[in-house]
Amino acid sequence: MNETPERSLFEAPAMSEQERMVEAILFASADPVTVAELAARLPHGSDPAEALAALRRRYEGRGVVLVRVGDAWAFRTAPDLGHLMRKETVEQRKLSRAAVETLAIVAYHQPVTRAEIEEIRGVAVSRGTVDQLLELEWIRFGRRRMTPGRPVTFVVTEQFLDHFGLESARDLPGLKDLRAAGLLDNRPLPGSVRPTEEDEPVTGQSELFED
């Protein structure tokens, strides 16, 4: 009598089942999930990258699509249907022009120091502007520069990319587009008198960002 060979405990599930598992994890997660995180949660031998590729194809043209956010993946409303969600979106805080300009400079010049931000904008950056962007988790501290004083740098976060529907910083619109939209102004050349924002005293970077 022929016996059915016993299935190995280390045999990966069928790809269709792997897709279902990845789909469930992504829908249940509040934040984008990386391939490494998926691999750690799937059965041994699974291929989360292949499952993601199959899911992305399956959701093409649907109301919900699978998108890449930096090094992670998440389900999001299809871009052309975003207007349907606007009534349910509550704007808790509107960014000041100073914050918008600072955020744009970080996004386009990262990693960038506070002094470099001030040089590009032509005005001193207030503590409140930086704090607001840090609290929103749209920027974070990067590595310190190997220069005198070892100033801290700033870079944008995955939350920033996710909020604006970007896969990476390379997908940002051009600087001309930002100026045309009124998000960036032509500022005086560095070296002129530099007023501070919101009449706040200028605090040295070493005082704001200590180890």
C-alpha positions as CSV (number, residue, x, y, z in Angstrom):
1,M,0.0,0.0,0.0
2,N,1.3,3.4,-1.0
3,E,1.6,5.9,1.7
4,T,1.2,9.6,1.1
5,P,4.5,11.3,1.9
6,E,4.3,13.5,4.9
7,R,4.5,17.2,4.2
8,S,7.6,18.8,5.5
9,L,7.1,21.1,8.5
10,F,9.4,23.6,6.8
11,E,7.6,23.7,3.4
12,A,6.3,27.1,2.6
13,P,2.6,27.6,2.1
14,A,1.3,28.0,-1.5
15,M,1.8,31.5,-2.9
16,S,-1.9,32.2,-2.8
17,E,-1.9,31.5,0.9
18,Q,1.2,33.7,1.4
19,E,-0.7,36.5,-0.4
20,R,-3.6,36.1,2.0
21,M,-1.3,36.3,5.0
22,V,0.5,39.4,3.7
23,E,-2.8,41.0,2.8
24,A,-4.1,40.4,6.4
25,I,-0.9,41.8,8.0
26,L,-1.0,45.0,5.9
27,F,-4.7,45.6,6.5
28,A,-4.3,45.2,10.2
29,S,-1.2,47.3,10.5
30,A,-1.6,51.0,11.3
31,D,1.9,51.7,9.8
32,P,3.6,50.6,6.6
33,V,5.3,47.2,6.9
34,T,8.7,46.3,5.6
35,V,9.6,43.1,3.7
36,A,11.8,42.1,6.6
37,E,9.0,42.5,9.1
38,L,6.7,40.4,6.9
39,A,9.3,37.7,6.5
40,A,9.6,37.5,10.3
41,R,5.9,36.9,10.7
42,L,5.3,34.5,7.7
43,P,6.0,30.7,7.9
44,H,9.5,29.5,7.2
45,G,10.4,29.5,3.5
46,S,7.8,32.2,2.5
47,D,8.7,34.8,-0.1
48,P,7.0,38.1,1.0
49,A,8.5,40.1,-1.9
50,E,6.9,37.8,-4.4
51,A,3.6,37.9,-2.5
52,L,3.7,41.7,-2.4
53,A,4.3,41.9,-6.2
54,A,1.3,39.6,-6.8
55,L,-0.9,41.6,-4.5
56,R,0.1,44.8,-6.1
57,R,-0.9,43.5,-9.5
58,R,-4.2,42.1,-8.1
59,Y,-5.1,45.5,-6.6
60,E,-4.3,47.6,-9.7
61,G,-7.3,49.6,-10.7
62,R,-9.2,49.0,-7.4
63,G,-10.4,51.5,-4.9
64,V,-7.6,50.5,-2.6
65,V,-4.1,50.0,-3.9
66,L,-0.8,48.6,-2.5
67,V,1.9,51.3,-2.4
68,R,5.5,51.5,-1.4
69,V,6.4,54.0,1.3
70,G,10.1,54.2,1.6
71,D,11.3,50.7,2.4
72,A,7.8,49.6,3.5
73,W,4.4,48.7,2.1
74,A,0.8,49.7,2.9
75,F,-2.7,49.8,1.5
76,R,-3.9,53.2,0.6
77,T,-6.9,54.8,-1.1
78,A,-6.4,55.0,-4.9
79,P,-5.0,58.5,-5.7
80,D,-7.9,59.4,-8.1
81,L,-10.4,58.7,-5.3
82,G,-8.7,60.8,-2.6
83,H,-11.3,63.6,-3.0
84,L,-14.0,61.2,-1.7
85,M,-12.2,61.1,1.7
86,R,-11.7,64.8,2.2
87,K,-14.9,65.3,4.1
88,E,-13.8,62.8,6.7
89,T,-10.3,64.3,7.1
90,V,-9.9,66.6,10.1
91,E,-7.1,69.2,9.8
92,Q,-5.8,69.6,13.3
93,R,-3.1,72.0,12.6
94,K,-2.2,74.2,9.6
95,L,1.5,74.6,8.9
96,S,2.9,78.1,8.9
97,R,4.7,79.4,5.8
98,A,7.9,79.1,7.7
99,A,7.3,75.5,8.5
100,V,6.3,74.7,4.9
101,E,9.5,76.3,3.6
102,T,11.7,74.6,6.2
103,L,10.0,71.2,5.4
104,A,10.6,71.7,1.7
105,I,14.3,72.6,2.3
106,V,14.8,69.5,4.4
107,A,13.1,67.3,1.8
108,Y,15.1,68.6,-1.1
109,H,18.5,69.1,0.6
110,Q,18.6,66.3,3.2
111,P,20.6,65.7,5.2
112,V,20.7,69.4,6.0
113,T,21.8,71.3,9.1
114,R,19.9,74.2,10.8
115,A,22.6,76.7,9.6
116,E,22.1,75.5,6.0
117,I,18.3,75.8,6.3
118,E,18.8,79.4,7.5
119,E,21.3,80.2,4.7
120,I,18.9,78.9,2.0
121,R,15.8,80.7,3.5
122,G,17.7,83.9,4.4
123,V,16.1,84.1,7.8
124,A,16.8,82.5,11.2
125,V,14.7,79.4,11.9
126,S,12.7,79.6,15.1
127,R,12.6,76.8,17.7
128,G,8.8,76.5,17.2
129,T,9.1,75.8,13.5
130,V,11.5,72.9,14.0
131,D,9.6,71.5,17.0
132,Q,6.3,71.5,15.0
133,L,7.8,69.5,12.2
134,L,9.4,67.1,14.7
135,E,6.1,66.6,16.6
136,L,4.3,65.9,13.3
137,E,7.0,63.3,12.7
138,W,7.6,64.7,9.2
139,I,11.3,65.3,9.9
140,R,13.8,63.6,12.3
141,F,17.4,64.0,13.4
142,G,19.9,62.6,11.1
143,R,23.6,62.0,11.6
144,R,25.8,64.7,12.9
145,R,28.2,66.3,10.4
146,M,31.9,65.6,10.9
147,T,32.6,69.3,10.9
148,P,33.5,71.7,13.8
149,G,30.7,71.6,16.3
150,R,29.3,68.4,14.8
151,P,26.0,70.0,13.9
152,V,23.0,67.8,13.8
153,T,21.3,67.2,10.4
154,F,17.6,66.8,9.5
155,V,15.9,64.4,7.1
156,V,12.3,63.6,6.2
157,T,10.6,60.5,7.6
158,E,8.5,57.7,6.2
159,Q,5.5,59.4,7.8
160,F,6.2,62.4,5.6
161,L,6.4,60.2,2.5
162,D,3.3,58.3,3.4
163,H,1.3,61.5,4.1
164,F,2.1,62.9,0.7
165,G,1.8,59.6,-1.2
166,L,5.4,59.4,-2.1
167,E,7.5,56.3,-2.6
168,S,10.7,58.2,-1.9
169,A,12.1,61.7,-1.8
170,R,12.9,61.3,-5.5
171,D,9.2,61.6,-6.3
172,L,9.0,65.2,-4.9
173,P,7.8,67.8,-7.3
174,G,10.3,70.3,-8.8
175,L,11.3,73.5,-7.0
176,K,9.8,75.5,-9.8
177,D,6.4,73.7,-9.1
178,L,6.7,74.6,-5.4
179,R,7.4,78.3,-6.2
180,A,4.5,78.4,-8.7
181,A,2.2,77.0,-6.0
182,G,3.4,79.7,-3.6
183,L,5.1,77.3,-1.2
184,L,8.5,78.9,-1.7
185,D,9.4,82.6,-2.0
186,N,12.5,84.2,-3.5
187,R,14.4,85.2,-0.4
188,P,17.2,87.8,0.0
189,L,20.7,86.5,-0.7
190,P,22.6,85.1,2.4
191,G,24.6,87.7,4.1
192,S,21.9,90.3,4.3
193,V,20.2,91.3,7.5
194,R,18.4,88.2,8.7
195,P,15.2,88.7,10.8
196,T,13.9,86.0,13.0
197,E,10.5,84.3,12.7
198,E,7.7,85.2,15.1
199,D,10.1,87.7,16.9
200,E,11.7,84.7,18.7
201,P,15.3,85.1,19.8
202,V,17.8,83.1,17.7
203,T,19.1,80.2,19.8
204,G,22.4,78.5,18.8
205,Q,22.1,75.0,17.5
206,S,24.3,73.6,20.2
207,E,21.7,74.8,22.7
208,L,18.8,73.3,20.9
209,F,20.3,69.9,20.1
210,E,22.5,68.5,22.7
211,D,23.7,64.9,23.0
